[in-house]
Amino acid sequence: MLLVGLTGGIGSGKSTVARLLERHGAVVIDADHLAREAVQKGTSGFDRVIDAFGPQIVAPDGDLDRSALAARIFTDPAQKSTLEAIVHPEVARRFSDQVDAYRATDRTVVYVTPLLVELGLAPAFDVVIVVTASPHLRVSRVASDRGLSPDEVRGRMATQATDEQRAEVADVLIDNDGSLAELEPQVARLWGDLTARAGR
């Protein structure tokens, strides 16, 4: 198994790169999906989040009101740390369980995680890929896709690692300032390199 860490700042396009790698044959595990599963209604994580943040973050359907929760944690570092202490260990456990199924295979497993640098995870991977894009483009993408204001996007960017910090741990940098048509050949070349490294 070749274990690949894929990261980048909010709006950089790491999810798009992950989808393209999946089309080429990679197994993709997404930390954001694991984080959502970790606090789904009916889990112990859900109960712990409600205990920590109160019933006002429960949506009418009984699940978490993720927008309300995000608004709180991105303006209060202490509350952000409280949530992370609940979610991160559970995400790590779920990731380990999923990866174990591929350890004895020749598959390329790509773990998409926005917090690779912040959590010091780089040494755990055979290859670290960092997707980059200019800040103004990232703000524009996220504001358009998620309905956030530019200031809200910049606030979230400010809580993440810098481009320089990500570059320090990168084995591969993917420039995503252009179009999808420009991104696809980069990912195709990357896949060729990864499969060669995996010995296939």
Secondary structure as the mmCIF struct_conf table of DSSP 4:
data_model
#
loop_
_struct_conf.conf_type_id
_struct_conf.id
_struct_conf.beg_label_comp_id
_struct_conf.beg_label_asym_id
_struct_conf.beg_label_seq_id
_struct_conf.end_label_comp_id
_struct_conf.end_label_asym_id
_struct_conf.end_label_seq_id
STRN STRN1 LEU A 2 GLY A 8
TURN_TY1_P TURN_TY1_P1 ILE A 10 GLY A 11
BEND BEND1 SER A 12 SER A 12
HELX_RH_AL_P HELX_RH_AL_P1 LYS A 14 HIS A 24
TURN_TY1_P TURN_TY1_P2 GLY A 25 GLY A 25
STRN STRN2 VAL A 27 ASP A 30
HELX_RH_AL_P HELX_RH_AL_P2 ALA A 31 ALA A 38
TURN_TY1_P TURN_TY1_P3 VAL A 39 VAL A 39
BEND BEND2 GLN A 40 GLN A 40
TURN_TY1_P TURN_TY1_P4 LYS A 41 GLY A 42
BEND BEND3 THR A 43 THR A 43
HELX_RH_AL_P HELX_RH_AL_P3 SER A 44 PHE A 53
HELX_RH_3T_P HELX_RH_3T_P1 PRO A 55 ILE A 57
STRN STRN3 VAL A 58 VAL A 58
TURN_TY1_P TURN_TY1_P5 PRO A 60 ASP A 61
BEND BEND4 GLY A 62 ASP A 63
STRN STRN4 LEU A 64 LEU A 64
HELX_RH_AL_P HELX_RH_AL_P4 ARG A 66 ILE A 73
TURN_TY1_P TURN_TY1_P6 PHE A 74 THR A 75
HELX_RH_AL_P HELX_RH_AL_P5 PRO A 77 ASP A 100
TURN_TY1_P TURN_TY1_P7 ALA A 101 ALA A 104
BEND BEND5 THR A 105 THR A 105
STRN STRN5 THR A 108 VAL A 112
TURN_TY1_P TURN_TY1_P8 PRO A 114 GLY A 120
HELX_RH_3T_P HELX_RH_3T_P2 ALA A 122 ALA A 124
BEND BEND6 ASP A 126 ASP A 126
STRN STRN6 VAL A 127 THR A 132
HELX_RH_AL_P HELX_RH_AL_P6 PRO A 135 ARG A 146
HELX_RH_AL_P HELX_RH_AL_P7 PRO A 150 ALA A 158
TURN_TY1_P TURN_TY1_P9 THR A 159 THR A 159
BEND BEND7 GLN A 160 GLN A 160
HELX_LH_PP_P HELX_LH_PP_P1 ALA A 161 THR A 162
HELX_RH_AL_P HELX_RH_AL_P8 ASP A 163 VAL A 169
BEND BEND8 ASP A 171 ASP A 171
STRN STRN7 VAL A 172 ASP A 175
BEND BEND9 ASP A 177 GLY A 178
HELX_RH_AL_P HELX_RH_AL_P9 LEU A 180 ALA A 198
TURN_TY1_P TURN_TY1_P10 GLY A 199 GLY A 199
#
